[in-house]
Amino acid sequence: MLRYNPRYQIFLALSDAVIVAVALALAAWLRLTLDLGAPGVTDAFVTPPALFPIAILLWLFAFQQAKVYSAVDSIHFRPAARRVIAGHAVACLLFLGVLYITYRDYSRLQALYFMALALIGVLGHRFVLRVLRGRLSPYINNQRVVIIAGANAVGARLGAKIDQADHSILRLAGYVRLPVDAPADESVDAARLLGEVDQLAEL
């Protein structure tokens, strides 16, 4: 099974930590800027400094439990988005629980702003990475080199699909002939013919 490159996992976790921290800071600004909710003293909407590491740890924990950082989702965006949303939902519940126990005076509207901004930020980040996937693929996944056993029309069709795929998870090295392959079969580019199937171990 293909997995994320460990460096890319670290990059995702650090990016999510920054997004959560920025969303928490922006939530305080929105609470003061938007004319919504009950008026209050300006100091009441200042985010307690301790909430920043707490929120970051909660989101990273929830995302880890939802397999956001270890799942194979570099090809399809929807499965990745579903895992992010599931992890975000768990993190929100944990965050509200922490507020209930510790900071009961923290604005609930401000908390709503924060949770919405965090979700938008994380999903937006994933979408940008999805758009740039072609360039980032070598850093996202450990690339697998593929040799196709079968220098025939079926092997050629499979090789074409690998070559035309919009990702770099698989790299086609070439083909080896099977005993049943016709020597005159020109379905496969001769330059990519590596040898016979009994040479596979050497290759």
C-alpha positions as CSV (number, residue, x, y, z in Angstrom):
1,M,0.0,0.0,0.0
2,L,1.3,3.5,-0.9
3,R,1.8,5.8,2.1
4,Y,2.6,9.4,2.5
5,N,6.3,10.3,2.6
6,P,7.2,11.0,6.3
7,R,8.5,14.4,5.4
8,Y,5.2,15.2,3.8
9,Q,3.4,14.0,6.9
10,I,5.4,16.4,9.0
11,F,4.7,19.2,6.5
12,L,1.0,18.6,6.7
13,A,1.0,18.5,10.5
14,L,3.0,21.8,10.7
15,S,0.8,23.4,8.1
16,D,-2.4,22.4,10.0
17,A,-0.9,23.8,13.3
18,V,-0.2,27.1,11.6
19,I,-3.7,27.2,10.1
20,V,-5.4,26.5,13.5
21,A,-3.3,29.2,15.2
22,V,-4.1,31.7,12.5
23,A,-7.8,30.8,12.6
24,L,-7.9,31.3,16.4
25,A,-6.3,34.7,16.1
26,L,-8.6,35.7,13.2
27,A,-11.7,34.7,15.2
28,A,-10.9,37.3,17.8
29,W,-10.5,39.9,15.1
30,L,-13.8,38.9,13.5
31,R,-15.6,39.0,16.8
32,L,-14.6,42.6,17.3
33,T,-15.1,43.7,13.6
34,L,-18.4,42.1,12.7
35,D,-21.5,43.6,14.2
36,L,-22.9,40.3,15.3
37,G,-23.6,38.9,18.7
38,A,-23.9,40.6,22.0
39,P,-21.6,43.6,22.6
40,G,-18.9,43.1,25.2
41,V,-15.7,44.5,26.5
42,T,-12.8,44.4,24.1
43,D,-10.6,42.5,26.5
44,A,-13.2,39.8,26.8
45,F,-12.6,38.8,23.2
46,V,-8.8,38.5,23.5
47,T,-7.8,34.8,23.0
48,P,-6.1,33.4,26.1
49,P,-2.5,32.5,25.1
50,A,-2.9,29.0,26.5
51,L,-5.7,28.2,24.0
52,F,-3.3,28.3,21.1
53,P,-1.2,25.2,22.1
54,I,-4.3,23.5,23.4
55,A,-6.2,24.0,20.1
56,I,-3.2,22.9,18.0
57,L,-2.7,19.7,20.0
58,L,-6.5,18.9,19.9
59,W,-6.6,19.3,16.1
60,L,-3.4,17.3,15.5
61,F,-4.7,14.6,17.8
62,A,-8.1,14.4,16.1
63,F,-6.5,14.5,12.6
64,Q,-4.2,11.7,13.6
65,Q,-7.1,9.6,14.8
66,A,-8.9,10.3,11.6
67,K,-5.9,9.1,9.6
68,V,-5.6,12.4,7.9
69,Y,-1.8,12.1,7.8
70,S,-1.3,8.4,7.0
71,A,-4.1,7.6,4.6
72,V,-3.6,7.2,0.8
73,D,-5.5,10.2,-0.5
74,S,-3.1,12.0,-2.8
75,I,-5.0,11.0,-5.9
76,H,-8.6,11.7,-4.9
77,F,-9.7,14.8,-3.0
78,R,-13.1,13.7,-1.7
79,P,-11.8,10.9,0.5
80,A,-9.2,13.2,1.9
81,A,-11.8,15.9,2.6
82,R,-14.1,13.4,4.3
83,R,-11.3,12.4,6.7
84,V,-10.4,16.1,7.4
85,I,-14.1,16.9,8.1
86,A,-14.4,13.9,10.4
87,G,-11.2,14.9,12.3
88,H,-12.4,18.5,12.5
89,A,-15.7,17.5,14.0
90,V,-14.0,15.5,16.7
91,A,-11.5,18.4,17.4
92,C,-14.4,20.9,17.6
93,L,-16.2,18.7,20.3
94,L,-13.0,18.4,22.3
95,F,-12.4,22.2,22.0
96,L,-15.8,23.0,23.2
97,G,-15.3,20.6,26.1
98,V,-12.1,22.4,27.0
99,L,-13.8,25.8,26.9
100,Y,-16.6,24.5,29.2
101,I,-14.1,23.3,31.7
102,T,-11.6,26.1,31.6
103,Y,-12.6,29.3,29.7
104,R,-16.4,29.5,30.2
105,D,-16.3,33.3,29.4
106,Y,-14.9,32.7,26.0
107,S,-17.3,34.0,23.4
108,R,-19.3,31.2,21.8
109,L,-19.6,33.2,18.6
110,Q,-15.9,33.6,18.6
111,A,-15.5,29.9,19.0
112,L,-17.9,29.4,16.0
113,Y,-15.8,31.8,13.9
114,F,-12.6,29.9,14.9
115,M,-14.0,26.4,14.0
116,A,-15.4,27.7,10.7
117,L,-12.1,29.4,9.7
118,A,-10.1,26.4,10.7
119,L,-12.2,24.1,8.5
120,I,-12.0,26.5,5.6
121,G,-8.3,26.9,6.0
122,V,-7.5,23.2,6.2
123,L,-9.7,22.2,3.3
124,G,-8.4,25.1,1.2
125,H,-4.9,24.1,2.0
126,R,-5.7,20.5,0.9
127,F,-7.3,21.8,-2.3
128,V,-4.3,23.8,-3.2
129,L,-2.1,20.8,-2.6
130,R,-4.4,18.8,-4.8
131,V,-4.1,21.3,-7.7
132,L,-0.3,21.3,-7.3
133,R,-0.2,17.5,-6.9
134,G,1.6,16.9,-10.2
135,R,4.6,19.0,-9.1
136,L,4.5,17.8,-5.5
137,S,4.0,14.1,-6.1
138,P,7.7,13.1,-5.6
139,Y,7.6,14.8,-2.2
140,I,4.1,13.4,-1.3
141,N,4.5,9.7,-1.9
142,N,7.4,7.3,-2.1
143,Q,7.5,6.6,-5.8
144,R,7.2,3.0,-6.9
145,V,9.0,1.8,-10.0
146,V,7.0,-0.6,-12.1
147,I,8.0,-3.3,-14.6
148,I,5.2,-4.8,-16.6
149,A,5.4,-8.5,-17.3
150,G,3.9,-8.8,-20.7
151,A,5.2,-7.1,-23.8
152,N,1.9,-7.4,-25.6
153,A,-1.2,-5.3,-26.3
154,V,-2.6,-5.8,-22.8
155,G,0.7,-4.7,-21.2
156,A,0.9,-1.7,-23.6
157,R,-2.6,-0.6,-22.5
158,L,-1.6,-0.8,-18.8
159,G,1.6,1.0,-19.4
160,A,-0.2,3.8,-21.3
161,K,-2.5,4.2,-18.3
162,I,0.4,4.6,-16.0
163,D,2.1,7.1,-18.3
164,Q,-1.0,9.1,-18.7
165,A,-2.0,9.2,-15.1
166,D,-2.0,12.7,-13.5
167,H,0.2,11.7,-10.6
168,S,3.8,10.5,-10.1
169,I,3.2,7.7,-7.6
170,L,4.1,5.1,-10.2
171,R,6.9,5.3,-12.7
172,L,7.0,2.8,-15.6
173,A,10.5,1.5,-16.1
174,G,9.6,-0.8,-19.0
175,Y,8.4,-4.3,-20.0
176,V,9.6,-7.9,-20.0
177,R,8.5,-10.5,-22.4
178,L,6.5,-13.5,-21.3
179,P,7.0,-16.9,-23.0
180,V,3.6,-16.6,-24.7
181,D,4.4,-13.1,-26.2
182,A,4.9,-13.1,-29.9
183,P,8.4,-11.9,-30.8
184,A,7.0,-9.8,-33.6
185,D,4.4,-8.0,-31.4
186,E,5.1,-4.3,-31.8
187,S,2.6,-3.1,-29.2
188,V,5.4,-2.1,-26.9
189,D,8.1,0.5,-27.7
190,A,11.2,-1.5,-28.3
191,A,13.3,1.1,-26.3
192,R,11.3,0.1,-23.2
193,L,11.7,-3.6,-23.6
194,L,14.0,-4.6,-20.8
195,G,14.3,-8.4,-21.5
196,E,12.7,-11.7,-20.7
197,V,10.6,-12.5,-17.7
198,D,13.3,-14.9,-16.4
199,Q,15.6,-11.8,-16.1
200,L,13.1,-10.0,-13.8
201,A,15.2,-10.7,-10.6
202,E,18.3,-9.1,-12.1
203,L,16.2,-6.1,-13.4
